[in-house]
Amino acid sequence: MDFISKFILSSKRILVLLLTLLLSQSYAQTKLFEKESITVDKTIEDFVGVDTFENYYYITNNVFYKKTPQQQWQYSNLLLGELTHVSIFNPLKIILFYKETNTVVILDRFLTEIKTIDFNVLDDFKAVELLDISFDQNLWLFNQNTQQLETFNTRTNITSYTTQPLNDTPSFLLGGFNFSWVILPEYLYQFNSYGSLLQKIVNDGFLKLQNTQNGLILLKANELYYKATDSLDFQKLKLPEIPIKQFYVTNEILYIYHKSKIYRFGLESIKK
């Protein structure tokens, strides 16, 4: 066998080896392993999530519940209309948003009211479309009047920072202490706590998202995808055939509610 033939054969072997390694890495990145599930004792209309202490939260008949292994708490306020959104990002300061009455309620860990803010009566009136937790005593909110995302201080009732106006109304907002994500029909935007744009990603049909330690979990057409922070690729996660209405991520565990179970999947196998 001449030198050129040996070189071609060697190159083919290297190519096959590289493809095998790439495929195995891709599989390791997308395969999730199921952990012991949580069995619930009643039907849940809207699964909110699980906190860092593994207590779970849900909404049924417009009543908000917190369930621990030993006890259950509940909160409702029929005067405020339908409960639109709940943030348990900080389980010691739970955020409830009632879009119908443009009102936010802040609860402690026992679901006792700490503060209620009615945006209709503020000097700086805000028509809030979406709302979530931000840093310190602030909230992220999308103000329809200005088409801007704001960080709103709940102690002073004053807006701290704003983004540039968005060209459309977001369908989803995920807050956090350092940055936020909003989903618009064409793009996903990430902003820092000062309102500066960090990322702009084309939206390929994504409806909701959750943060992980090293990236994002996103929902599209009843399937979940993973995007690493340092990558533009979206990888479909291998999961059982479970209808995904709500999902939540905390402590690198993915939670999905279906029927009488809250399924738990570890994210350790996603390549870091």
Buried (B, 14 or more C-beta within 10 A) or exposed (E): EEEEEEEEEEEEEEEEEEEEEEEEEEEEBBEBEEEEBBEBEEEBEBBBBBBEEBBBBBBEEBBBBBBEEEEEBEBBBEEBBEBBBBBBBBBEBBBBBBBEBBBBBBBEBEBEEEEEBEBEEBEEEBBBBBBBBBBEBBBBBBBEEBBBBBBBBBEEBEBBBBBEEBEEEBBBBBBBEEBBBBBBEEBBBBBBBEBEEEEEBEBEEBBBBBBBEBBBBBBBEEEBBBBBEEEEEBBEBBBEEBEBBBBBBBEEBBBBBBEEEBBBBBBEBBBE
